[in-house]
């Protein structure tokens, strides 16, 4: 399976996870990442929260993110009134969710990097992400 198909499959999986809760609704955003307009991969929400999620599915133990990927999710979320999140699915380890401000800078400091260790230490699992009493910050 190519990287694009793997990413699409991960996005569909995440949408199903939200919808299966019966308390959340979620959709994939068509054409996310293909236009100049900043759009998240998945929008999810319930009666009290809206989440804009940029999804990444990775085989390796780390994922590098370009500064504009981070800025775009922040810009969209600000305009839409949603919480900005990165959802990283590590092969055979499941989903982890981090806020943009939780991402580490790479050694060269021009990229952001999410390692499995970081995600496993401070990232949220899906069940924690959807808890109603999530404290921002």
C-alpha positions as CSV (number, residue, x, y, z in Angstrom):
1,X,0.0,0.0,0.0
2,X,1.4,3.4,-1.0
3,X,1.9,6.2,1.5
4,X,-1.1,8.1,0.2
5,X,-3.4,5.1,0.5
6,X,-2.0,4.3,3.9
7,X,-2.7,7.9,5.0
8,X,-6.3,7.8,3.6
9,X,-6.9,4.4,5.3
10,X,-5.7,5.9,8.6
11,X,-8.0,8.9,8.2
12,X,-11.0,6.7,7.5
13,X,-10.1,4.5,10.5
14,X,-10.0,7.6,12.7
15,X,-13.4,8.9,11.4
16,X,-14.9,5.5,12.2
17,X,-13.4,5.6,15.7
18,X,-15.1,8.9,16.4
19,X,-18.4,7.9,14.8
20,X,-18.4,4.6,16.7
21,X,-18.5,6.4,20.0
22,X,-22.1,7.6,19.1
23,X,-21.2,10.8,21.0
24,X,-18.9,12.3,18.3
25,X,-19.3,12.9,14.6
26,X,-16.4,13.1,12.2
27,X,-15.7,13.5,8.5
28,X,-12.6,13.4,6.3
29,X,-11.9,16.7,4.5
30,X,-11.8,16.2,0.8
31,X,-8.6,17.5,-0.8
32,X,-6.9,18.3,2.4
33,X,-3.2,19.0,1.7
34,X,-3.9,19.4,-2.0
35,X,-4.9,23.1,-2.1
36,X,-3.4,26.4,-1.0
37,X,-6.2,26.6,1.5
38,X,-5.2,25.2,4.9
39,X,-7.5,22.3,5.8
40,X,-7.2,19.5,8.3
41,X,-7.5,15.9,7.4
42,X,-10.3,15.2,9.8
43,X,-12.9,17.4,11.5
44,X,-14.5,15.9,14.6
45,X,-16.9,17.3,17.1
46,X,-19.7,16.8,19.6
47,X,-22.0,19.3,21.3
48,X,-19.2,20.9,23.2
49,X,-15.9,20.5,21.3
50,X,-14.6,20.7,17.7
51,X,-11.3,19.1,16.7
52,X,-9.3,19.8,13.6
53,X,-6.9,16.9,13.2
54,X,-3.9,16.6,10.8
55,X,-3.3,12.9,10.5
56,X,0.0,11.1,9.9
57,X,0.5,7.3,9.5
58,X,4.2,6.3,9.9
59,X,6.2,3.1,9.8
60,X,9.3,4.6,11.4
61,X,9.7,5.6,15.0
62,X,9.5,9.3,14.2
63,X,7.7,11.7,11.9
64,X,9.0,15.1,10.7
65,X,6.6,17.9,10.0
66,X,7.2,21.0,8.0
67,X,6.6,24.3,9.8
68,X,3.8,25.2,7.3
69,X,2.0,22.0,8.2
70,X,2.0,23.1,11.8
71,X,1.1,26.8,10.9
72,X,-1.8,25.7,8.6
73,X,-3.5,23.6,11.3
74,X,-3.1,26.5,13.7
75,X,-4.5,29.0,11.2
76,X,-7.5,26.9,10.2
77,X,-8.3,26.0,13.8
78,X,-8.2,29.6,14.9
79,X,-10.6,30.6,12.1
80,X,-12.9,27.6,12.6
81,X,-13.0,27.8,16.4
82,X,-11.6,24.2,16.8
83,X,-8.8,22.7,18.8
84,X,-5.8,21.9,16.7
85,X,-4.4,18.4,16.9
86,X,-1.9,16.1,15.2
87,X,-3.0,12.5,15.1
88,X,0.0,10.2,14.6
89,X,-0.5,6.5,14.0
90,X,2.6,4.5,14.6
91,X,2.6,1.0,13.0
92,X,1.4,-1.6,15.4
93,X,1.3,1.0,18.3
94,X,-1.9,2.8,17.6
95,X,-2.9,6.5,17.6
96,X,-1.4,9.3,19.6
97,X,-2.6,12.9,19.7
98,X,-0.5,16.0,20.3
99,X,-1.2,19.7,20.3
100,X,1.0,21.7,17.9
101,X,2.8,23.4,20.8
102,X,3.8,19.9,22.2
103,X,5.9,19.1,19.1
104,X,9.7,19.1,19.4
105,X,11.9,21.0,17.0
106,X,14.4,18.9,15.0
107,X,18.2,19.3,15.6
108,X,18.4,21.6,12.6
109,X,15.5,23.5,14.2
110,X,13.7,24.0,10.8
111,X,11.3,21.1,11.2
112,X,9.1,19.7,13.9
113,X,9.5,16.1,14.9
114,X,7.3,13.6,16.7
115,X,9.1,10.5,18.0
116,X,7.3,7.5,19.3
117,X,8.9,8.2,22.7
118,X,7.5,11.7,22.8
119,X,4.0,10.6,21.7
120,X,4.0,7.7,24.2
121,X,5.1,10.0,27.0
122,X,2.9,13.1,26.5
123,X,0.5,12.3,23.7
124,X,-3.1,11.3,24.4
125,X,-4.6,8.0,23.4
126,X,-7.9,8.2,21.6
127,X,-9.9,7.4,24.7
128,X,-8.2,10.3,26.5
129,X,-8.7,12.7,23.6
130,X,-12.4,12.3,23.6
131,X,-12.9,12.7,27.3
132,X,-15.3,15.6,27.9
133,X,-13.3,17.2,30.7
134,X,-10.1,17.6,28.6
135,X,-8.2,20.5,30.0
136,X,-6.7,22.8,27.4
137,X,-3.1,23.8,27.9
